[in-house]
Amino acid sequence: MKPVFHKGKLTTWKDDKGFGFIHSSEGSRDVFLHITALKETNHRPQVGDVICYQLKVDKDGKVYASNAFIEEIVSKRIPKTSSSGIKKETFKPKAKSSLIFEVLLLCFLPSLGALHFALTAFNAIPLILYTVMSLLTFILYADDKSRAKQGRWRIPENTLHLCEFMGGWLGAFIAQKTLHHKSSKASYQAVFWVIVVIHIIFWCDWLFFGKKLVGLFFSSVFKV
């Protein structure tokens, strides 16, 4: 049998105690309503709300409202749509193409410099270091964001900056854009971009000014 719903206006509501009374549109009797009987818990009831409810009787013979909901709240719900009509926010072609352009622009000179170093010095350490450290830094960013959501101990910012300085700055940039992590903190961004600029100047010196700073650096660090 289909359940019977009644309708009435909330004439009394004690918000601090979580109960009130509904004046039924079908008669003069006021019906007791407790907050736990409402399906819509995101909205606190107010005097004047139209309540739809079912009637129940307790062991003492008193009538009360059950399975109640606020009519206006239900009517304002967004109707269900088919999956074909849902706009997929996760796929944004313009944002994706913009990110690719930014990554290519940012890594152009460092990549060109590292490639030139590999061909002239017969040493691919810079290219390998950039690839490995970028992947590692991206993973650390993702882990740090997961820790933040779970309220766990975070990865120190100095550790992230060290990984960026050691060649992982490109992975950090991609993580900031895709994971939206560490992208709004001004002090962190200042250090990050200083690291990026150092790398770009470093490779510009190798490509255009012939100072051979890159060769001296890798010779002293890796003894190549």
C-alpha angles and dihedrals in degrees: 000000000000112000116250117233125200129202133217146144123262104241100169130030128172102194095185091057098034102235142092145153134271121212104218118227088217098059149348097271117110115223122215115239126191123196090240090063092063119095092199103071096162091073123059111223118248133195108272096034115136109235127199113200149151123242123240134173124222126217090271092056095253118143119230139169121260136179088018130170137178108253098214093050092053093047091054094056115120109255118242115260133196119265090249090061096052115103110228106224093185093069112065112161094189093050091045094051090046091054092049090051092049092049092049092047093047097047098038099096097036091048092046090048094048091048092048090049091051092052097044101036095033089231125120097185095113092052092047092045093051092049097046096041093046090054092046093048092050090053091049091051091051091047092048092051090049090051090050092053092048094046093241130141110294130229107257114255090229089060091053092047091049090053089048092050092049090060105286097106093105091054088048091052092051090047092051091052099042102033096034090226127144088356099115103042105102098202092050093047091051092058092042094054092046087058091049092049091049090055093047093049089046093058094039087058090053095046103039112016102039094222089139092217089146092054092048092048096051092041091056097041102038099019093230 
